[in-house]
Each structure stands twice: as C-alpha cells, then as structure tokens.
Amino acid sequence: MPKYIEFIGPSAIGKTTVYNFLKTKHTTTDKWIPADKISTDISIRRKLKNIIKKILNHKTVAGYQNINTKILERFTENNPGLMEILWQTLPFKQKEINGKDFRIHSLLILIRRFIKIQSLKEFDSTKYCILDEGVLQSISYFLDKTSSLSFEERISKLFDNIEMPDGVVFFDGNINVITERYRLRKKILPHDKNLSVAEFTESKMRDLEIKRKCCEIISAKKGTPVLHLSGAESIQAKAGKIIAFIDALDKPDQFKPYPPNKRIGVATINNLKKVIAPIPFIINLFDL
C-alpha cells in the first residue's frame, strides 16, 4: 500500500494547476506518483452515476449493470466513525441552492474522493501518492453548525475518525488573489452563485481560515507533517518544494510544527471592508 500526501487549500488557490504540472513531470523512477496514475477498471464518473441512480431508485441505464461499487463499500466499512458523522450532518446541510438539492451535490463530491482514497490504499506500490483533493479538503461537509461544541472540538472529533495522510500540503494565499482566480474559472460552484460581494468574500475568507486552523490541528495534535506553500510562489517553485517535502517525509526530525513563524499577510473577516475596496471586479463575478 502506498503512502500518500493530500493537498488542502481554498478553491482557486492553484492546487489543481500544481498537481497537473507535477503529472507532466512524473517519471517511473520518481519516489512519488500522482493519484490519477492509479488505474481502476471503471471510471469514477460512471460509478457515481450508477450510485446516484440507485439512491434515486432510477432504473440502471444499459451498460452500467456491471459497474463495481466494492471500492466505495470498502471505504465505508473501513471508516464507520466518519460515515456516522456524515449521516448526522448531511441531512441538515442547506437543501436547495439555485433550484438544486445541494446535499446530492455534496454527496457526489465526497463519493468521488472516497473512491479515490480507497483505490490508492489498495494500489500495490511503495511510492508516495499525491492526492489533489481528499477528505481533508472536504472538511466543511462534516461540520455540524448547530453543535454546541467549539470549532476546535468539532474538528478534533472529526480528525479522530479520519485516517490521516502521511503528509499535507497546505496552499495559503491572499484573499484578493484567490477571488480573482476564482473569477477566471469556467465553472462557479452552486453555493457561490447569487452571493453579494460581501457574502462571497466573507465566504472565501472563512473557508481559508477553517483550512488554516485544520492544518494547525493536524500538525500539533495528529503529528502529521504539513508543508506550507504561498500562493505567490511560481508553479515550478511549489512543485519543487512538494518533491523535496516528499523526499524528506521519511526523516520526521526535519519538520517543524505548523504554522510557520512567518505568516502570509491575509485579511481577516474583521477588516472585510478593506479587502472589498481594491477588488471591484467581483461585482461582475457571477455574470461570466
């Protein structure tokens, strides 16, 4: 079973861009392998379609009868605590966004990531597998906002039911850069549509702070090595640091607890007005 590292960071920070760059540089002699290189008998997309059809009690379309869902079943069997938390929180998530049931959208994303993680765990290799998006990236789907527990208590409880990767790469950045990159994306996520400028910016800032706090807990309480990358660095620089990080994973004494001593200057929700002022382009964000 290969060890694996997981990318975590806000949408549009550049995780997929760096991941795709690493894929182009990968060779068979490398100590690492991209998750996409792990072959499966049937595409994840087809598996998801079949699962959703079963959930909705729709007739299975011809050609999907032989789709194997055993990988997903094994993940759920191996992670009973995580599944219990999911079923406790998912029904209370926002049901309808822009006329669509967002809970189904969330479930689709999670299923895809569950299958990917289980597939790589069953892959016969001693290399480190790079996972661009896994369970840690999906933390918000498992958090119950109605809980009386503090944020740290909820996160700690969740992490007690998650098998941690062997390393985490955290993509941090300036909120201005993140929102501009998001504006240039071809697809806007359902829950981001129809938000006001303030709502959208606050949402992205909150997401960034949640992921920062998660990385602090992952490092301090779980002892998992965390590589902190700045969004201002070039793709090549980030890729080089990730490869060096992987090479050093077998030498835990080289790692220092997250967060690093020098933090990137990123605004907090309290100075939201200062952030909104220099980014007027967000006004037309959802008219693309």
C-alpha positions as CSV (number, residue, x, y, z in Angstrom):
1,M,0.0,0.0,0.0
2,P,1.5,3.4,-0.9
3,K,1.7,6.2,1.5
4,Y,0.0,9.4,0.4
5,I,0.0,13.2,0.8
6,E,-3.0,15.4,0.4
7,F,-3.4,18.9,-0.9
8,I,-5.6,21.3,1.0
9,G,-6.5,24.9,0.4
10,P,-9.3,27.2,-0.8
11,S,-10.8,26.9,-4.2
12,A,-8.8,28.7,-7.0
13,I,-5.6,28.8,-4.9
14,G,-3.8,26.7,-7.6
15,K,-3.9,23.2,-6.2
16,T,-5.0,21.6,-9.4
17,T,-2.6,23.7,-11.5
18,V,0.3,22.5,-9.5
19,Y,-1.0,18.9,-9.4
20,N,-1.3,18.9,-13.2
21,F,2.2,20.3,-13.6
22,L,3.6,17.5,-11.4
23,K,1.8,15.0,-13.5
24,T,3.7,16.2,-16.6
25,K,7.0,15.9,-14.7
26,H,6.4,12.4,-13.3
27,T,8.6,9.6,-14.3
28,T,8.6,5.9,-13.3
29,T,11.8,6.4,-11.3
30,D,10.3,9.1,-9.0
31,K,9.6,8.4,-5.3
32,W,6.0,9.7,-5.9
33,I,3.1,9.0,-8.2
34,P,0.0,11.2,-9.0
35,A,-3.3,9.7,-7.9
36,D,-4.6,9.8,-11.5
37,K,-1.9,7.3,-12.5
38,I,-3.6,4.7,-10.4
39,S,-5.7,2.8,-12.8
40,T,-9.2,1.5,-12.0
41,D,-11.4,-0.9,-14.0
42,I,-14.2,1.6,-14.5
43,S,-14.1,5.3,-14.4
44,I,-15.1,7.1,-11.2
45,R,-17.7,9.2,-13.1
46,R,-19.6,6.1,-14.3
47,K,-19.6,4.6,-10.8
48,L,-21.0,7.8,-9.4
49,K,-23.8,7.9,-12.0
50,N,-24.7,4.3,-11.1
51,I,-24.7,5.1,-7.3
52,I,-26.9,8.1,-7.7
53,K,-29.4,6.2,-9.9
54,K,-29.7,3.6,-7.1
55,I,-30.1,6.3,-4.5
56,L,-32.9,7.9,-6.5
57,N,-34.4,4.5,-7.4
58,H,-34.0,5.1,-11.1
59,K,-33.6,2.2,-13.5
60,T,-30.0,1.4,-14.2
61,V,-29.0,2.5,-17.7
62,A,-27.8,-0.2,-20.1
63,G,-24.1,-0.5,-20.0
64,Y,-23.8,0.2,-16.2
65,Q,-25.0,-3.1,-14.9
66,N,-21.5,-4.5,-14.3
67,I,-20.2,-1.4,-12.6
68,N,-18.3,-2.4,-9.4
69,T,-19.1,-0.3,-6.3
70,K,-17.0,-2.6,-4.0
71,I,-14.3,0.1,-3.6
72,L,-16.8,2.5,-2.1
73,E,-18.2,-0.2,0.1
74,R,-14.8,-1.0,1.5
75,F,-14.1,2.7,2.3
76,T,-17.4,2.9,4.2
77,E,-16.7,-0.3,6.0
78,N,-13.2,0.9,7.0
79,N,-14.4,4.3,8.2
80,P,-17.5,3.7,10.2
81,G,-16.9,6.7,12.5
82,L,-16.6,9.1,9.6
83,M,-19.7,7.7,7.9
84,E,-21.7,8.2,11.1
85,I,-20.6,11.8,11.3
86,L,-21.5,12.3,7.6
87,W,-25.0,10.9,8.1
88,Q,-25.6,13.0,11.1
89,T,-24.6,16.3,9.4
90,L,-25.6,15.9,5.7
91,P,-29.4,15.9,6.3
92,F,-29.1,19.3,8.0
93,K,-27.0,21.0,5.2
94,Q,-28.6,23.6,3.0
95,K,-31.1,21.6,0.9
96,E,-31.8,23.9,-2.1
97,I,-29.4,26.2,-3.9
98,N,-30.4,27.7,-7.2
99,G,-33.2,25.0,-7.5
100,K,-30.9,22.1,-6.9
101,D,-30.5,19.9,-3.9
102,F,-27.1,20.8,-2.6
103,R,-26.9,17.7,-0.4
104,I,-26.8,15.5,-3.5
105,H,-24.1,17.7,-5.0
106,S,-22.0,17.4,-1.8
107,L,-22.5,13.6,-1.7
108,L,-21.3,13.2,-5.2
109,I,-18.1,15.1,-4.4
110,L,-17.5,13.0,-1.3
111,I,-18.1,9.7,-3.0
112,R,-15.6,10.6,-5.7
113,R,-13.0,11.4,-3.1
114,F,-13.8,8.3,-1.0
115,I,-13.3,6.0,-4.0
116,K,-10.0,7.8,-4.9
117,I,-8.6,7.4,-1.4
118,Q,-9.6,3.7,-1.2
119,S,-8.2,3.0,-4.6
120,L,-4.8,4.4,-3.8
121,K,-4.8,2.5,-0.5
122,E,-5.3,-0.7,-2.4
123,F,-2.7,0.1,-5.0
124,D,0.3,-2.1,-4.9
125,S,3.2,0.4,-4.6
126,T,5.7,1.7,-2.1
127,K,5.7,5.2,-3.5
128,Y,4.1,8.3,-2.1
129,C,0.8,9.0,-3.9
130,I,-0.1,12.7,-4.4
131,L,-3.8,13.3,-3.9
132,D,-5.0,16.7,-5.1
133,E,-8.3,16.6,-3.2
134,G,-9.3,14.2,-0.5
135,V,-11.3,14.0,2.7
136,L,-9.4,16.9,4.4
137,Q,-10.3,19.2,1.6
138,S,-14.0,18.3,2.3
139,I,-13.9,19.2,6.0
140,S,-16.9,21.6,5.8
141,Y,-19.2,18.8,4.6
142,F,-18.7,17.1,8.0
143,L,-19.1,20.1,10.3
144,D,-22.4,20.5,12.2
145,K,-23.0,24.2,12.6
146,T,-25.8,23.5,15.1
147,S,-23.4,21.7,17.5
148,S,-22.8,23.2,20.9
149,L,-19.1,22.1,20.7
150,S,-16.5,24.7,19.8
151,F,-14.9,24.7,16.4
152,E,-11.7,23.1,17.7
153,E,-13.7,20.4,19.5
154,R,-15.7,19.6,16.3
155,I,-12.6,19.4,14.2
156,S,-10.7,17.3,16.8
157,K,-13.7,14.9,17.0
158,L,-13.7,14.6,13.2
159,F,-10.0,14.0,12.9
160,D,-10.3,11.2,15.4
161,N,-12.4,9.4,12.8
162,I,-10.2,10.2,9.8
163,E,-7.2,8.2,8.8
164,M,-4.6,10.9,8.3
165,P,-2.4,11.1,5.2
166,D,1.3,10.8,5.6
167,G,1.8,14.4,4.8
168,V,-0.3,17.5,4.0
169,V,0.5,20.3,1.5
170,F,-1.4,23.5,2.5
171,F,-1.8,26.2,-0.2
172,D,-2.2,29.6,1.5
173,G,-2.7,32.9,-0.1
174,N,-4.0,36.4,-0.3
175,I,-7.8,36.7,-0.5
176,N,-7.5,39.2,-3.4
177,V,-5.6,36.7,-5.5
178,I,-7.9,33.9,-4.6
179,T,-11.1,35.8,-5.6
180,E,-9.5,37.0,-8.8
181,R,-8.5,33.4,-9.8
182,Y,-12.0,32.2,-8.9
183,R,-13.5,34.9,-11.2
184,L,-11.5,33.4,-14.1
185,R,-12.7,29.9,-13.5
186,K,-15.0,28.4,-16.1
187,K,-17.4,27.0,-13.6
188,I,-18.8,28.7,-10.5
189,L,-19.8,26.3,-7.7
190,P,-23.6,26.2,-6.9
191,H,-23.3,27.6,-3.4
192,D,-21.3,30.6,-4.7
193,K,-23.8,31.8,-7.2
194,N,-26.0,34.8,-6.4
195,L,-23.9,35.9,-3.5
196,S,-23.3,39.6,-2.9
197,V,-19.8,40.9,-3.0
198,A,-19.5,40.9,0.8
199,E,-21.1,37.5,1.2
200,F,-18.8,36.0,-1.4
201,T,-15.6,37.5,0.0
202,E,-16.5,36.6,3.6
203,S,-17.3,33.0,2.5
204,K,-13.8,32.6,0.9
205,M,-12.1,34.2,3.9
206,R,-14.0,31.9,6.3
207,D,-13.0,28.8,4.2
208,L,-9.4,29.9,4.2
209,E,-9.3,30.4,8.0
210,I,-11.0,27.0,8.5
211,K,-8.3,25.2,6.4
212,R,-5.6,27.1,8.3
213,K,-6.9,26.0,11.6
214,C,-7.3,22.4,10.4
215,C,-3.6,22.4,9.4
216,E,-2.6,23.7,12.8
217,I,-4.5,20.9,14.5
218,I,-3.3,18.3,12.0
219,S,0.3,19.2,12.8
220,A,0.0,19.9,16.6
221,K,-2.4,17.1,17.7
222,K,-2.0,14.5,15.0
223,G,1.7,14.9,14.3
224,T,1.3,14.9,10.6
225,P,3.9,16.8,8.6
226,V,2.5,19.9,6.9
227,L,4.2,21.8,4.0
228,H,3.1,25.4,3.9
229,L,3.1,27.0,0.4
230,S,2.5,30.6,-0.6
231,G,0.1,31.3,-3.4
232,A,2.5,34.0,-4.6
233,E,5.2,31.4,-5.5
234,S,5.5,30.2,-9.0
235,I,4.2,26.8,-10.1
236,Q,7.7,25.5,-10.6
237,A,8.7,26.6,-7.1
238,K,5.7,25.0,-5.5
239,A,6.3,21.7,-7.4
240,G,10.0,21.7,-6.3
241,K,9.1,22.2,-2.7
242,I,6.5,19.4,-2.8
243,I,9.0,17.0,-4.3
244,A,11.6,18.0,-1.6
245,F,8.8,17.5,1.0
246,I,8.1,14.0,-0.2
247,D,11.9,13.2,-0.2
248,A,12.1,14.3,3.5
249,L,8.9,12.5,4.7
250,D,11.0,9.6,5.9
251,K,13.0,12.0,8.1
252,P,10.4,13.4,10.5
253,D,13.0,15.2,12.6
254,Q,13.3,17.7,9.7
255,F,9.8,19.0,10.2
256,K,8.7,21.9,12.4
257,P,5.1,22.2,13.7
258,Y,2.7,24.2,11.6
259,P,2.1,27.2,11.4
260,P,5.4,28.6,10.3
261,N,6.9,31.5,12.1
262,K,6.3,33.9,9.2
263,R,2.6,34.0,8.1
264,I,1.4,35.4,4.8
265,G,-0.4,38.7,5.2
266,V,-4.1,37.8,4.7
267,A,-7.0,39.9,5.8
268,T,-9.5,38.6,8.4
269,I,-13.2,38.9,8.5
270,N,-12.9,41.9,10.8
271,N,-11.3,44.1,8.1
272,L,-13.6,42.9,5.4
273,K,-14.2,46.4,4.1
274,K,-10.6,46.9,3.4
275,V,-10.5,43.8,1.3
276,I,-13.5,44.5,-0.8
277,A,-12.4,48.0,-1.7
278,P,-9.5,47.1,-4.1
279,I,-11.4,44.3,-5.9
280,P,-14.3,45.9,-7.8
281,F,-14.1,43.1,-10.5
282,I,-16.1,40.9,-8.1
283,I,-19.2,42.9,-8.8
284,N,-19.4,41.1,-12.2
285,L,-18.2,37.8,-10.8
286,F,-21.4,35.9,-11.5
287,D,-22.1,37.4,-14.8
288,L,-19.5,35.4,-16.6
